[in-house]
Amino acid sequence: MKDMFGALAEVVGESYVSNQPEETYFYARDPGLMPPREPDYVVVPKTVEEVQKIVKLAAKEKIPLVPMGAGMALTGLIIPLKGGIVMDMKRMNRILEVNERARYALVEGGTSQGLLKSYLEKNHPRLRHSIPDSPATATIASNVMIHGQGRLTQQYGFNSDMVSGLEVVLPSGEICKIGSCAVSPHWFSKGAPFPDLSGLFLGWFGATGIITKVAVKLYPRKKMRDVEIFVTDREDLVPEIVFELTHTEMVEDINVFSQPRPMIFKDNHHTTLFITGDTDEELEFKRKLVWHSLDRFIKSKDGGFMGVPPVLKPTILDSPQRSVCRFADVKRGGGFEYSGPIILVEKYPECARKTMELATKYDLAYSAMARIIGRGHCMMFGFAFTFNRADSDMMERTRKALHEVSEYALSAGGVFWKPTVNEQRMALAKMDPHTRNLMKMIKENLDPHGIMNPGNWEVA
Ligand SMILES: Cc1cc2nc3c(=O)[nH]c(=O)nc-3n(C[C@H](O)[C@H](O)[C@H](O)COP(=O)(O)OP(=O)(O)OC[C@H]3O[C@@H](n4cnc5c(N)ncnc54)[C@H](O)[C@@H]3O)c2cc1C
């Protein structure tokens, strides 16, 4: 450890390594509730060769190594639980290839969502990728690493389902290509027709390797996008509403939200649906089918479409949606965390009631948002609470509320999304023992010294 600073500086240059408290302070925490833990070093590589050298150094010295994107996963996944090195990927941000006809983009492992979005808008305006509503600095590699969801998730599944190739530096320092790129110059598939090895890395939070390149599928960007909002005060009807909407196959993205403010939103459930088209006729055709699909709820007076004022539309259509970030800081204290179990859509009424029950019990500002995944196969239900980090009592109340959410989610048949270390342990305890053993075998084989993001997916 004594010579580590010098060794790291030799790899990346002195400007890109630090062990100074004013830097390690920031790399010790995220906006969520996990207690901070300082890393010993922060290092910011520029090339895959540098990543390899750092990994080899860490392996030789058996020092923990934690890869980091923007640090916005909120559940402490980049906090170096056992100290060591945090590897900030942000300098590896090149867009290496966009294949228009095959509709994929190949980017480096620290490329941000915002960078790819603006690059495509400028150079390939007919193409888009699935953007989450997180701040635009969040990286593409880390989002697929945590099985994130974005604007195209209702149609195509988790953002990780849209990966079409990976380059990974293994804990040994070797580079490994995953998918068609392992045998071809083209990055069009992450697995099929060969065994899909991407599962050895995606979802592991960097505990089995570091993504240095990722290819993601691109989809048509239609010239026009519009939004409709269907409102009901009966949460029990939401699963049926979602079923009807997904059945039309006309909708790009579907979110259902409920929140207490502004007052007009209180006690109502808003299904926001995005429709796209290249012509007015296409848009109108889709809109009619969507309206028709919900006719019976309108006739029974259980719901109706809300007129969305033109002045509000740009805010709702914005991607990422900045209003989500504004809610995250509503308490002005830089604290935000949401537990987002992946769960059946039929559980929406229970989840919505649970959010309100916990917000009242712990006196917290809440927002509940369900993102429909893959035509209604399941949803991510976000129990989101915002808090002031300077208010320890509010933080403690939020911690208790989120713990209750975790217990509820497991009991309701859900599985945790981007789980905290504590939730990982809860999931492992409930997991089929053979599956747990398989995870242990994978982790021990790939990372025999347990240096990669230690604490995460650690099977005892
Ligand atoms: C206001 C707000 C709204 C949000 N909305 C959404 C949303 O709509 N959809 C959504 O999916 N998420 C959302 N999020 C959650 C989160 O911000 C995103 O999922 C985001 O993609 C996380 O990216 P990051 O770069 O910050 O990840 P980080 O927190 O930096 O990393 C996440 C995990 O990936 C690992 N990792 C990072 N880079 C690599 C790499 N190159 N190789 C291997 N492992 C790596 C890290 O070790 C960590 O375990 C939101 C967050 C906020 C604050």
PDBQT file of the ligand as one rigid body, heavy atoms in Angstrom, charges set to zero:
ROOT
HETATM    1  C1  LIG A 501     -33.294  11.747 -10.164  1.00  0.00    +0.000 C 
HETATM    2  C2  LIG A 501     -32.919  10.333 -10.536  1.00  0.00    +0.000 A 
HETATM    3  C3  LIG A 501     -33.690   9.645 -11.465  1.00  0.00    +0.000 A 
HETATM    4  C4  LIG A 501     -33.338   8.343 -11.826  1.00  0.00    +0.000 A 
HETATM    5  N1  LIG A 501     -34.079   7.709 -12.792  1.00  0.00    +0.000 NA
HETATM    6  C5  LIG A 501     -33.671   6.494 -13.246  1.00  0.00    +0.000 A 
HETATM    7  C6  LIG A 501     -34.355   5.864 -14.339  1.00  0.00    +0.000 A 
HETATM    8  O1  LIG A 501     -35.289   6.388 -14.921  1.00  0.00    +0.000 OA
HETATM    9  N2  LIG A 501     -33.903   4.644 -14.734  1.00  0.00    +0.000 N 
HETATM   10  C7  LIG A 501     -32.824   4.047 -14.153  1.00  0.00    +0.000 A 
HETATM   11  O2  LIG A 501     -32.420   2.961 -14.587  1.00  0.00    +0.000 OA
HETATM   12  N3  LIG A 501     -32.189   4.610 -13.115  1.00  0.00    +0.000 NA
HETATM   13  C8  LIG A 501     -32.562   5.815 -12.645  1.00  0.00    +0.000 A 
HETATM   14  N4  LIG A 501     -31.895   6.400 -11.603  1.00  0.00    +0.000 N 
HETATM   15  C9  LIG A 501     -30.862   5.629 -10.880  1.00  0.00    +0.000 C 
HETATM   16  C10 LIG A 501     -29.429   5.792 -11.421  1.00  0.00    +0.000 C 
HETATM   17  O3  LIG A 501     -29.065   7.140 -11.445  1.00  0.00    +0.000 OA
HETATM   18  C11 LIG A 501     -29.231   5.233 -12.801  1.00  0.00    +0.000 C 
HETATM   19  O4  LIG A 501     -29.571   3.876 -12.840  1.00  0.00    +0.000 OA
HETATM   20  C12 LIG A 501     -27.826   5.444 -13.383  1.00  0.00    +0.000 C 
HETATM   21  O5  LIG A 501     -27.755   4.791 -14.628  1.00  0.00    +0.000 OA
HETATM   22  C13 LIG A 501     -26.693   4.982 -12.537  1.00  0.00    +0.000 C 
HETATM   23  O6  LIG A 501     -25.540   5.304 -13.272  1.00  0.00    +0.000 OA
HETATM   24  P1  LIG A 501     -24.219   5.785 -12.581  1.00  0.00    +0.000 P 
HETATM   25  O7  LIG A 501     -23.232   6.065 -13.655  1.00  0.00    +0.000 OA
HETATM   26  O8  LIG A 501     -24.503   6.892 -11.649  1.00  0.00    +0.000 OA
HETATM   27  O9  LIG A 501     -23.865   4.446 -11.776  1.00  0.00    +0.000 OA
HETATM   28  P2  LIG A 501     -22.915   4.246 -10.523  1.00  0.00    +0.000 P 
HETATM   29  O10 LIG A 501     -23.696   4.538  -9.280  1.00  0.00    +0.000 OA
HETATM   30  O11 LIG A 501     -21.648   4.986 -10.695  1.00  0.00    +0.000 OA
HETATM   31  O12 LIG A 501     -22.595   2.681 -10.621  1.00  0.00    +0.000 OA
HETATM   32  C14 LIG A 501     -23.603   1.712 -10.491  1.00  0.00    +0.000 C 
HETATM   33  C15 LIG A 501     -22.953   0.332 -10.359  1.00  0.00    +0.000 C 
HETATM   34  O13 LIG A 501     -22.246  -0.004 -11.547  1.00  0.00    +0.000 OA
HETATM   35  C16 LIG A 501     -20.873  -0.307 -11.262  1.00  0.00    +0.000 C 
HETATM   36  N5  LIG A 501     -20.097   0.201 -12.392  1.00  0.00    +0.000 N 
HETATM   37  C17 LIG A 501     -19.994   1.472 -12.825  1.00  0.00    +0.000 A 
HETATM   38  N6  LIG A 501     -19.261   1.534 -13.952  1.00  0.00    +0.000 NA
HETATM   39  C18 LIG A 501     -18.857   0.277 -14.214  1.00  0.00    +0.000 A 
HETATM   40  C19 LIG A 501     -18.060  -0.312 -15.240  1.00  0.00    +0.000 A 
HETATM   41  N7  LIG A 501     -17.559   0.402 -16.243  1.00  0.00    +0.000 N 
HETATM   42  N8  LIG A 501     -17.821  -1.643 -15.175  1.00  0.00    +0.000 NA
HETATM   43  C20 LIG A 501     -18.331  -2.392 -14.164  1.00  0.00    +0.000 A 
HETATM   44  N9  LIG A 501     -19.105  -1.892 -13.195  1.00  0.00    +0.000 NA
HETATM   45  C21 LIG A 501     -19.373  -0.579 -13.225  1.00  0.00    +0.000 A 
HETATM   46  C22 LIG A 501     -20.572   0.395  -9.957  1.00  0.00    +0.000 C 
HETATM   47  O14 LIG A 501     -19.532  -0.235  -9.244  1.00  0.00    +0.000 OA
HETATM   48  C23 LIG A 501     -21.917   0.250  -9.236  1.00  0.00    +0.000 C 
HETATM   49  O15 LIG A 501     -21.989  -1.013  -8.646  1.00  0.00    +0.000 OA
HETATM   50  C24 LIG A 501     -32.220   7.707 -11.220  1.00  0.00    +0.000 A 
HETATM   51  C25 LIG A 501     -31.457   8.414 -10.285  1.00  0.00    +0.000 A 
HETATM   52  C26 LIG A 501     -31.789   9.724  -9.954  1.00  0.00    +0.000 A 
HETATM   53  C27 LIG A 501     -30.913  10.466  -8.985  1.00  0.00    +0.000 C 
ENDROOT
TORSDOF 0
